[in-house]
Amino acid sequence: APAAQAANASWTGTTDSTWATGTNWSAATPGTGDTATFNDVGNGNTFLDLGAGVTINTILFDTANAAAYTIGAGAVGSQTLTLNNGGAITMTSSVVNSQVINAALGRGTDGTTQTFTLTNGSTVGPTLTVAGGITGSTGAGVKTLAVAGAGDTTLSGIIGNGTTGTVGLLTAVTTRRPTP
């Protein structure tokens, strides 16, 4: 039988905290080329286990109802989240809880030159944290990481080149909140 096609879906957390469990999503489990949206309390399942790793185009934290999620179980960087070429992790302006990417973050699936975006658009105080290391992919292309938005973004892992390519970092702060 042919494999089921993945689709853009929202996390419901109906069954458990495992990404690959289909009943945890509003539609088929999202994968490569798709958007995974986190926009509610996730049924209390907010520490997501990525198993052997997940490749996705976009992670979207959206609405004030989005719980504080941690993507990647176990020790920091022990699981892998790979963004498709040109992929993004985005918090919209309405998000009120901090979000953590605990997995190692891979950028791209080939050596082409690409830009990846981390955006914290929230102006009400939460932080977008990438705790695991950030690496480029195999091949000679430059993988640029653009960090943008009005909210705070923390990169606490090691940022490193891929096998033969290089990693660039571009920050664009449009607005800063005063530090208390």
C-alpha positions in Angstrom: 0.0 0.0 0.0 1.3 3.5 -0.7 2.5 5.6 2.2 0.0 8.2 3.5 0.8 11.8 2.5 1.6 14.1 5.3 -0.2 17.4 5.6 -0.2 20.7 7.4 -1.7 20.0 10.8 -2.3 21.4 14.3 -1.0 19.6 17.4 -3.9 18.3 19.6 -1.9 16.0 21.8 -4.9 13.7 22.1 -3.0 10.5 22.7 0.5 11.2 24.0 3.6 13.4 23.5 5.0 11.5 20.5 5.2 13.5 17.2 4.7 10.4 15.1 1.4 9.4 16.7 -1.2 10.4 14.1 -4.0 10.9 16.6 -2.0 13.8 18.1 -2.7 15.9 15.0 -5.7 17.5 13.5 -4.8 15.9 10.1 -2.1 13.5 9.0 1.2 13.8 10.9 3.1 16.7 9.3 6.5 16.0 7.8 8.7 17.3 5.1 7.3 20.3 3.2 4.5 20.8 5.8 3.7 23.3 8.6 3.1 22.0 12.1 1.0 24.5 14.1 0.8 24.7 17.9 -2.2 26.9 18.8 -3.8 25.4 21.9 -3.0 23.6 25.2 -2.1 20.3 23.5 -4.1 18.2 26.0 -1.2 18.6 28.4 1.2 16.9 26.1 3.6 19.8 25.6 7.0 18.1 25.7 7.2 16.5 22.2 9.2 13.4 21.5 10.7 13.5 18.0 11.8 9.9 18.0 14.5 9.3 15.4 14.0 12.9 14.1 11.6 15.0 12.2 12.0 17.0 9.0 9.5 19.8 8.5 9.1 23.1 6.6 7.7 25.3 9.3 6.9 25.2 13.0 4.3 27.8 13.8 3.3 28.8 17.4 0.1 30.8 17.0 -2.6 32.3 19.3 -2.6 33.2 23.0 -4.0 29.7 23.6 -0.7 28.1 22.7 0.8 26.3 25.7 4.5 26.5 26.5 5.9 23.8 24.2 9.3 22.0 24.2 10.1 20.4 20.9 12.5 17.5 21.5 12.6 15.2 24.4 15.5 14.1 26.6 18.8 15.9 27.0 19.3 19.1 25.0 20.2 18.2 21.4 19.6 14.5 21.8 16.9 14.5 19.1 16.9 16.2 15.7 14.6 18.7 14.1 15.5 19.4 10.5 14.0 22.4 8.6 13.4 22.0 4.9 15.3 24.4 2.7 14.0 27.9 3.4 12.2 26.6 6.5 11.1 28.7 9.5 10.2 28.6 13.2 7.7 31.4 14.0 5.9 32.8 17.0 3.1 35.1 16.1 2.4 38.4 17.9 -0.4 36.9 20.0 1.7 34.1 21.7 2.0 34.6 25.5 4.1 31.5 26.5 7.8 31.0 25.9 8.6 28.2 23.4 11.7 25.9 23.4 13.3 23.9 20.6 15.2 21.4 22.7 16.3 19.3 19.7 19.4 19.9 17.6 18.3 22.1 14.7 19.5 21.0 11.2 19.0 23.5 8.3 18.4 22.1 4.9 18.5 18.7 3.3 21.1 19.5 0.6 24.0 21.8 -0.2 22.1 24.7 -1.9 22.3 28.2 -0.5 19.3 28.9 1.6 17.9 31.3 4.3 16.1 29.9 7.3 14.2 32.2 9.6 13.5 32.3 13.4 10.9 34.9 14.2 9.5 35.9 17.6 6.8 38.3 16.7 5.4 38.4 20.2 5.4 41.7 22.0 4.1 40.5 25.3 7.2 38.9 26.7 7.8 35.3 25.8 11.1 34.0 24.5 11.7 31.7 21.6 14.7 29.5 22.6 16.7 27.2 20.4 18.6 25.2 23.1 20.1 22.5 20.8 23.0 23.1 18.5 22.3 24.6 15.0 24.1 23.2 11.9 24.0 23.5 8.2 23.5 20.5 5.9 25.9 18.6 3.7 27.2 20.3 0.5 28.9 23.6 -0.2 26.0 26.1 0.0 25.8 28.8 2.6 22.9 28.3 5.1 21.9 31.7 6.5 20.0 31.8 9.7 17.9 35.0 10.0 16.7 36.0 13.4 13.9 38.5 13.4 10.8 39.9 15.2 9.9 42.2 18.1 10.3 39.5 20.8 13.4 37.9 22.4 15.1 34.9 20.7 17.8 32.9 22.5 20.3 30.7 20.7 22.0 28.7 23.5 23.5 25.8 21.6 26.6 25.7 19.3 26.2 27.1 15.8 28.3 25.1 13.4 28.9 24.5 9.7 27.6 21.5 7.9 29.8 18.8 6.4 31.3 21.1 3.8 29.1 24.2 3.7 29.1 27.3 5.9 26.6 28.9 8.2 25.8 32.6 8.3 23.9 34.5 11.0 21.7 37.5 10.2 19.9 39.3 13.0 17.2 41.9 12.3 15.7 43.4 15.4 12.7 45.6 14.4 11.7 46.6 17.8 13.1 46.1 21.3 11.2 46.1 24.5 12.8 48.1 27.3 14.7 45.9 29.7 13.1 46.0 33.2 
